[in-house]
Structures are given as C-alpha cells and as structure tokens.
Amino acid sequence: MARILLVDDDEDVLESMAELLGRHHEVIVAAGFPQALAALGEGPLPDVVVTDYDMAPYRGDDLLAIVAARWPRVGRILHSGAPGVAAKANRLHVDHLVKKGDPSELARAIAQCLLRLRWA
C-alpha cells in the first residue's frame, strides 16, 4: 500500500478520486496548491503526488517542480482533463501525464512510480 497525495481544486473530483485510490492506497487529499505544500511539510512524505494541472492561480506542474527539487524520490503524476496540457506543461519534473477519467492509466502510472522508487 502506497501513500498518495492527491491534489485537485475541484471537490467532486477530489472526493471521487480519493475513493477510487483509497481502495488500494493510503490517500491524503489537498484541495489546491497551498494545501498540498502544507501536507508535504507536515506529515510523512507521500510515495507519489497526483495533481491536477489547472488550479488557478497555480499549475500542477509548478507543484511538481517543487516536489522534484525538495523531495526527488517522490513520484510525480500530472492528472488533467484539459486539452493540450501535454504541450503546455513543463514536463521536466513530471514522471507521468495522465488524462482524467482513465483509472487504469492512473493505476499504471502509480505502479510505475512505485517501481522506480523501489529500485532507486
């Protein structure tokens, strides 16, 4: 069981994704960028951060850049339903870009992050 920090400013998405991921993982939720930074600073580090891209005024790839710099062993997944995110996002600090609404793709991305962490 992995510890996943799930970040999204849409409460409905946050709730449904937390329920889905919570079947197999320990899930910590954060309703936006500032809450995510607080969660990262407070408790045990997550194994993987799954964040939405568009959380005005911040972006999920900005959060993942901070995670990469401070906690490089934490997996980083950008999760978005917005079209064109792959072209706009700074992919330098993103391990996986996953489209919202595809739980099997998200599960694969989490598994790949965990495998990388195990062998790091």
C-alpha positions as CSV (number, residue, x, y, z in Angstrom):
1,M,0.0,0.0,0.0
2,A,1.5,3.3,-1.1
3,R,0.9,6.8,0.4
4,I,-0.6,9.0,-2.3
5,L,-1.1,12.8,-2.1
6,L,-4.0,13.7,-4.3
7,V,-4.3,17.4,-5.2
8,D,-7.2,19.0,-7.1
9,D,-9.2,22.2,-6.6
10,D,-12.5,20.5,-7.7
11,E,-14.0,18.9,-4.6
12,D,-16.1,16.4,-6.6
13,V,-13.1,15.2,-8.5
14,L,-11.0,15.1,-5.3
15,E,-13.7,13.1,-3.5
16,S,-14.3,10.5,-6.3
17,M,-10.5,10.1,-7.0
18,A,-9.8,9.7,-3.3
19,E,-12.5,7.0,-3.0
20,L,-11.1,5.2,-6.1
21,L,-7.4,5.4,-5.0
22,G,-8.3,4.6,-1.4
23,R,-9.3,1.1,-2.3
24,H,-5.6,0.2,-2.7
25,H,-3.6,3.0,-1.2
26,E,-3.5,5.4,1.7
27,V,-4.7,8.7,0.3
28,I,-4.0,12.2,1.6
29,V,-6.1,14.9,-0.1
30,A,-5.3,18.6,-0.7
31,A,-7.8,21.0,-2.2
32,G,-5.2,23.1,-4.0
33,F,-1.6,24.2,-4.2
34,P,-1.2,25.8,-0.8
35,Q,-2.8,22.8,1.0
36,A,-0.6,20.4,-0.9
37,L,2.5,22.3,0.2
38,A,1.2,22.2,3.8
39,A,0.6,18.4,3.6
40,L,4.1,17.8,2.2
41,G,5.6,19.8,5.1
42,E,3.5,18.3,7.9
43,G,3.5,14.6,7.9
44,P,5.3,11.6,6.4
45,L,6.1,12.2,2.8
46,P,3.9,10.5,0.2
47,D,5.3,8.0,-2.2
48,V,3.5,9.7,-5.1
49,V,1.9,13.1,-5.7
50,V,-1.0,13.1,-8.2
51,T,-2.0,16.6,-9.0
52,D,-4.4,18.4,-11.4
53,Y,-2.8,20.8,-13.9
54,D,-5.1,23.8,-13.7
55,M,-5.6,25.1,-10.1
56,A,-5.7,28.9,-10.6
57,P,-3.6,30.8,-9.9
58,Y,-1.1,27.9,-9.8
59,R,-0.4,24.9,-12.1
60,G,0.2,21.4,-11.1
61,D,3.5,21.2,-13.0
62,D,4.7,24.1,-10.7
63,L,3.8,22.0,-7.7
64,L,5.7,19.0,-9.2
65,A,8.7,21.2,-9.8
66,I,8.8,22.0,-6.1
67,V,8.4,18.3,-5.2
68,A,11.2,17.3,-7.6
69,A,13.5,19.9,-6.1
70,R,12.8,19.2,-2.4
71,W,11.8,15.5,-2.5
72,P,13.2,13.9,-5.6
73,R,12.3,10.3,-4.5
74,V,8.6,11.2,-4.5
75,G,6.8,10.1,-7.7
76,R,5.1,12.9,-9.7
77,I,2.0,12.5,-11.8
78,L,0.2,15.3,-13.6
79,H,-3.5,14.4,-13.9
80,S,-5.6,16.6,-16.2
81,G,-8.7,16.7,-18.3
82,A,-7.8,19.9,-20.1
83,P,-7.0,19.5,-23.8
84,G,-3.5,20.4,-24.8
85,V,-1.9,20.0,-21.4
86,A,0.9,17.9,-22.8
87,A,2.0,20.8,-25.0
88,K,1.7,23.5,-22.2
89,A,3.0,21.6,-19.2
90,N,6.6,21.8,-18.2
91,R,7.3,18.0,-18.4
92,L,10.8,18.3,-16.9
93,H,9.5,17.5,-13.4
94,V,6.6,15.2,-14.3
95,D,7.1,11.4,-14.3
96,H,3.7,10.7,-16.0
97,L,1.0,12.7,-17.6
98,V,-2.4,11.0,-17.2
99,K,-5.7,12.0,-18.6
100,K,-8.5,12.4,-16.1
101,G,-11.2,9.7,-16.4
102,D,-8.9,6.9,-17.1
103,P,-8.4,5.0,-13.8
104,S,-6.4,2.1,-15.4
105,E,-3.9,4.6,-16.8
106,L,-3.6,6.3,-13.5
107,A,-3.1,2.9,-11.7
108,R,-0.3,2.0,-14.2
109,A,1.4,5.4,-13.7
110,I,1.3,5.0,-9.9
111,A,2.7,1.4,-10.2
112,Q,5.5,2.7,-12.5
113,C,6.4,5.4,-10.0
114,L,6.4,2.9,-7.1
115,L,8.6,0.5,-9.1
116,R,11.1,3.3,-9.9
117,L,11.2,4.3,-6.3
118,R,11.8,0.7,-5.2
119,W,14.9,0.5,-7.5
120,A,16.2,4.0,-6.8
